[in-house]
Amino acid sequence: MPDEDRTQLNPQIANVEIGVRNLRKINIYPLSVGDQLSMTNIISEGFVVITQAADDIEMAGAAIKVIEQNFPLIIEFITDAKDAKEALVLTKDITNTQAVEIAEIVYEQNYASLIKKVKGLFEKVQGEMNKIPSKGPSQPSVNITDTPSETSTEEDSEKAA
């Protein structure tokens, strides 16, 4: 591969070995913002369905249904699979252990690092906001009735008379 092509490779691309009988490497790509939003919606909806289950057996069934309905789409988001049919074929060559490894990579690439970076950005913005002086009264207000006065208005009126 020419050096120019190597500079264009995304360093976030991970290689994972998959296979039930024969191992082969596949690329796991970071999610685009659009795919990440779609994936987040899938995960959120899955949690809602799973947490509404009455017992462990119903929860396991709900989890399996969510995975079954969405796993090919997720595989399509993160691999070279060009469509749902290719993604479905690919899922048949992924073991549970390999699926968990892929899930960890997707989480680390797209969610954990994002959380850390957004938190760091928030702290920077908060620090900059703390540097801005607040707009309040420039001097404390003075209550005129609290200051003792040594002049008497009675003396002035007597002299004027």
Buried (B, 14 or more C-beta within 10 A) or exposed (E): EEEEEEEEEEEBEBEBEBEEEEEEEBEBBBBEEEBBEBBEEBBEEBEEBBEEBEEEEEBEEBBEEBBEEBBBBBBBBBBEBEEEEBBBEBBEBBEEEBBEBBEEBBEEBBBEEEEEEEEEEEEEEEEEEEEEEEEEEEEEEEEEEEEEEEEEEEEEEEEEE
